[in-house]
Amino acid sequence: MKVRFWGTRGSIPAPGSETSRYGGNTTCLEIQSGKTRLIFDAGTGIRQLGYLLKSENLPIRIIFTHFHWDHIQGLPFFIPIYIPDKPVEFYAYPPFYQGLKEMMMNQLQKDYFPAEYQTLPSLLKFFKLKKRNNSFGSLQISLIENNHPGGAIGYRLVEGKKAFVFLSDNELKPPEARTDWTDFVQFCKGADVLVHDAQYNDQELKEKPGWGHSSYSQVCQLALEAGVKQLIFTHHEPLHSDDYIDDEVSQWREWIKDNGGGYDLRAASEGEEIEL
C-alpha cells in the first residue's frame, strides 16, 4: 500500500514561500495497491494528480470525507472529468451519498464555473459506502463518523496485516460529540500509520471550540493510547508556516519520548509518498 499526499492544507489554499515545504494545496490523498487506486477528497491538490491520470487505465475512484469547500474545490479542475468516455467513480457514505451528485451539479454550473455538469463528456458513476466491509482489490475499508460541523467520515484501510487510518476534519473532544474519544482510540488501534487533522495549537483550539478540528496535543495523546506506529499531522492551519510546523513537530516528538510513546511523528508534506 502506497500513500501519496497531493494536498495537506486545511480550510483554504495557502501558497507562498513560507508554506512551500509542507504545501499550500487543500486536502487530497492518493492510495495505491497493485491495480487499485483510491483518491480521498478533491481539494486543490487533486488538480495536479489529474494530469497524471489522463492516460492511465486504472479505474479512477474518488472517496469523500465530506463536502466542505476545501475538500471539493479542486474537482472542477480535475482533467479526467473532461475526457470523453473516461470512467470516474465517486463514493460517499450516507448522508453524503444522497447529496453527492447534487454537490457536483451545484458546483459545476455557469454561476460559479464556465463548464456545466450536464456538458461533461466523461462517464460519471456514484456509489454508496457501507460502514464496514467495503472492498477495493486487496484493501478493506471501514468507516467512523468524525466530530465536525455538518458531519465528516474517517477511514481505516487494511491490507493483510497493515492498517492505515485517515481522520481529516475531526475534533476529538468537541463541546458536543458525535463520536466519543474511546471510539476513536479503538478505531485507530494498532494502526501502522495514522494521518490526523492537527490544525490547531491548544490556544487556537480554545478559541474555536466546535469548529471541527483537533490540536497537536490531542492527536498525540490519541496516537499514544491507540498504540499506532506512526502519526502524521495533516490539514495544516493556513496561518502556520513551514517553520512553525517544524517547531510543533519537534516539541511533540519530545513529548512522545517523555510520555513513553513508541511511535514516529512527522507532518504531511505535499508530494510526499510513504509505503506500508
DAWO-V63690 format. One record per backbone hydrogen bond with DSSP energy under -0.5 kcal/mol. NH is the residue of the N-H (numbers start at 0). CO is the residue of the C=O. E is the energy in kcal/mol with one decimal. If there is no record, write none. Layout:
nh	co	e
NH	CO	E
NH	CO	E
This chain:
nh	co	e
1	31	-2.9
2	273	-3.1
3	29	-2.9
4	271	-2.4
5	3	-0.6
5	27	-2.6
6	27	-1.7
7	24	-1.0
8	24	-3.0
9	235	-2.9
11	9	-2.4
13	23	-2.0
18	15	-1.3
19	16	-0.6
22	18	-1.9
26	8	-0.9
27	6	-1.6
28	39	-1.9
29	3	-2.9
30	37	-3.1
31	1	-2.5
32	35	-2.7
35	32	-2.2
36	34	-0.5
37	30	-3.1
38	60	-2.6
39	28	-3.5
39	37	-0.5
40	38	-0.7
40	62	-2.5
41	70	-3.0
42	26	-2.7
44	25	-1.4
45	42	-2.2
46	43	-1.2
48	44	-1.0
49	45	-2.2
50	46	-1.0
50	47	-0.5
51	47	-0.9
51	48	-0.8
52	48	-1.0
52	49	-0.5
53	50	-0.6
59	86	-0.7
60	58	-0.7
61	88	-3.0
62	38	-3.5
62	60	-0.5
63	90	-2.1
70	67	-2.7
71	68	-1.6
72	68	-1.8
73	41	-2.6
74	41	-0.8
74	71	-1.8
76	73	-1.5
77	74	-1.8
78	76	-1.0
80	77	-1.8
81	78	-2.4
82	79	-1.4
83	81	-0.6
84	120	-2.5
85	82	-2.0
86	84	-0.6
87	122	-2.5
88	59	-3.2
89	124	-2.5
90	61	-2.9
91	126	-1.6
93	128	-0.5
95	92	-1.7
96	92	-0.5
98	94	-0.7
98	95	-0.9
99	96	-1.5
102	98	-2.5
103	99	-1.6
104	100	-2.4
105	101	-2.6
106	102	-2.0
107	103	-2.7
108	106	-1.2
111	108	-2.3
112	108	-2.6
116	107	-2.7
118	115	-1.6
119	116	-1.7
121	80	-1.0
122	85	-2.2
123	121	-0.9
124	87	-2.0
126	89	-2.8
128	91	-2.4
133	140	-1.9
134	132	-0.6
135	138	-2.6
138	135	-2.3
139	157	-2.5
140	133	-2.9
141	155	-2.2
142	130	-3.2
143	153	-1.7
145	143	-0.6
145	151	-2.5
147	145	-0.9
150	147	-3.0
152	64	-1.4
153	143	-3.1
154	165	-2.4
155	141	-2.5
156	163	-3.4
157	139	-2.7
158	161	-2.5
161	158	-2.2
163	156	-2.9
164	192	-2.6
165	154	-3.0
166	164	-0.5
166	194	-3.1
170	146	-2.3
171	169	-0.7
173	170	-0.7
183	179	-1.5
184	180	-2.3
185	181	-2.1
186	182	-2.3
187	183	-2.1
188	184	-0.7
188	185	-0.7
189	225	-2.8
190	187	-2.2
191	162	-1.8
192	162	-1.5
193	229	-2.6
194	164	-3.1
195	193	-0.6
195	231	-2.1
196	166	-2.7
197	233	-2.6
199	213	-2.1
204	200	-2.3
205	201	-2.0
206	202	-1.6
207	203	-0.9
207	204	-0.7
208	205	-0.5
210	207	-1.6
215	199	-1.6
218	214	-2.1
219	215	-2.3
220	216	-2.0
221	217	-2.3
222	218	-2.4
223	219	-1.9
224	220	-2.5
225	221	-2.4
226	222	-1.0
227	222	-1.6
228	190	-2.3
230	263	-3.0
231	193	-2.9
232	265	-2.4
233	195	-1.8
234	7	-0.7
235	7	-2.3
239	236	-1.9
240	238	-0.6
241	17	-3.3
244	240	-2.4
245	241	-2.6
246	242	-2.1
247	243	-2.2
248	244	-2.7
249	245	-2.4
250	246	-2.4
251	247	-2.6
252	248	-1.7
253	249	-1.6
254	250	-1.7
255	251	-2.0
256	252	-1.9
257	253	-2.6
258	254	-1.6
259	256	-1.4
260	255	-3.0
263	228	-2.3
265	230	-1.8
267	232	-3.2
269	21	-1.2
270	4	-4.0
271	268	-2.2
273	2	-2.8
275	0	-2.9
